[in-house]
Amino acid sequence: MARSSVLANLPRFHRGGFWLLIITAASSALLADHPLASTLTLNLRFLEMALWQPLTATFLYPEGQLGGLVGTLLIQWFIGGHVEERWGTARYLTLVLGSAFVGYLLTALLGLAVPQVLAAPLGGTLPADIAAVVAFGVLHARQPVHLFGALPLSGRGLAALVTALVLLGPLLRGNWPVALPTAVAALCGLLLAWRWRTPPKSGKVAARAGRRPRHLKVVDKPPLLN
């Protein structure tokens, strides 16, 4: 009897989130320690008319911050994939990339008045990731979620937990400029998701026939707690 692969139970990695990860990982690996990085991440060069930085910053983590790619992998695969499956790739990328752009743009504009905001380079997909998390919370607000087979939460609770953890880290370290693009992107994601929300098509999300996702599952009924 053929054995089923462990990977067979993983949810599908949708193409929008997948290519966002691949492009960011490739550009960060190649350019994070390159002089060109100071042109593409958001920093004080924006004040010298590098006006493209709010757009390019999403796709490049600054040197020393490549660990953020792990969070992008997990969020885009296990959370964002549910949103992309619901809305389609075009609308999903509009949500996450548009929210990230607005987050970096408003941060850059604030830097015109408070240059301290841009003292350290800012970049990476974290604002896009949090926009996906917030959208998930809106679409599946009251539906129970099993995270890796445990930690039963509602979709709204999961989104609130992840967002709070991401924002509180830099705030507790006194590095509030790092949290600013992410906070703005979360608000943009909330507004867009609320505007685009539609009634759920079924009780389960991303559960294909014959398979039982073990990593992140939205269920019809409240989970049984032992």
Phi, psi and omega in degrees: 000131182289138178274140178282142180287145176299325182290345182294337182271357179285146177291162179289137175268105185289154193293327180298306178295324180297310183288332173298316178295313184297314182296317180292319179296316181294313181294323180291319179294324184275328192242351186303323180256016181263148178304334180295339182299326180292344177271332188261329175281167180273121182203194185295344178292343174300326179290346178260026175077026170274069192287349180279350187301320178300336179275316184278339184300329182300328189261014182213116173280136176297160179302135180090356182242019184293345176299340178297341178295332178296316177296321177298316178302310184293315183291313182293328182279306191267342180243304181299330179301326178293322179290317180295322178296325182287317188259338188096159186295317184298310182291324180297312180293328175299318180296303189287317181286322177296318179295318179296318180298315179297320178300313180289325180294313180294326175296317179297318180294323175296327178297337176296326180266328182233085184304337178304330181300327184257015183297322177253143181297138179243140178178171179113169187272004183305316177301320177295320180298316182291326175299321177294319180297315180295319178298320176301317180296326178287315184290327184236045190305311187256359183279134179294144180233134174257117180261112183054039176078003183215195178047065180293123179220163169279163177302320179295320180295319178297315180298317180294320181295311182296316181297317180296317180297319181293321183278326184289329182306298180294329179294319179291334177274000181076016182253061187296331178300330179294325182280343187296310179300324181291319179296317179295317179296324177298318179294317178297316178299321178297314182294315181293317181296321179295324180287324185264000186298147178224157178300141180298143181281331181203175181284339182246144178244130176060033175250098183282157184302133176082004182230150179234098180302131183256356189258310175216117185225133173262127187243162184287318188242158179302138180292152176279132180254128180273000000 
